């Protein structure tokens, strides 16, 4: 029986005035068991016994798998490259055929982290037109390449309208890698956005920062060839390229977890492209929007051509 606060007050008042449990029950029209439960004030109506039911899908195999993921993280000791609860859930679905809810695994991982004494894990939304802008950035991760534990620099690109993703790994962030990564990104997306937004990369900026940054001659030539504008972010303004910053963290914790073990960096990049494709298929992301830039380029070209003919 649900006891409201007014009824609880009457039970307590009558009992404290010396009235018997039988009499209180009769006059208030409730059972003696209810009066006995609340008369002494040991139990409060707002107190509810917590509901607990062991999940049938959280088998010992699931627990052991999640624990192994967290133990692997502790062994690798990489501050930015570890299993999130979401990553463990995704791996359980893909590798073990897990059919439970993601929230179930989140609760399990939270409990395991506490048990294993692992500290808990602790943007401004913008609208973009199709083909308008892309954001690029670099991240760092660890991989085993031909058996050697190696630090790799991974290039991330993301279209701002569709949120399509592109990730590739390199040994360093030099100009050659920087330009090659963008060229491959354009090929992967099937087009070039009107502008690229990124940090004041030393390989691309010769002086200044933010709106006052000046691109190197080499990068200006590259941008001119592909007909896109460059926008450099201000210092400590990650919100200006929040989409790709999120991608850097996501790629590190999903595409790079567990720590990749490959024969060569080319093999790693094949796996990364496959992960990008899987991501876009899963999230129903399309790169078609970027093709709008070709229409604008063609339209601008025709406009200048017709203006020249008229003269």
Buried (B, 14 or more C-beta within 10 A) or exposed (E): EEBEEEBBEBBBEBBEEEBEBEEBBEEBEBEBEBBBBBBEEEEEBEEEEEEEEEEEEBEEEBEEBBBEBBEBBEEBEBEEBBBBBBBBBBBBBEEEEBEBEBEBBBBBBEEBBEEEEBEEEEEEEEEBEBBBBBBBBBBBBBBBBEEEEBEBBBBBBBBBBBBBBBBBBBEEBEBEBBBBBBBBBBEBBEBBBBBBBBBBBEBBBBEEBEEEBBBBEBBBEBBEEBBBEBBBBBEEEBEBBBBBBBBBBBBBBBBBBBBBEBEEBEBBBEBBBEBBEEBBEEEEBBBEBBBBBBEEBEEEEEEEEEEEEEE
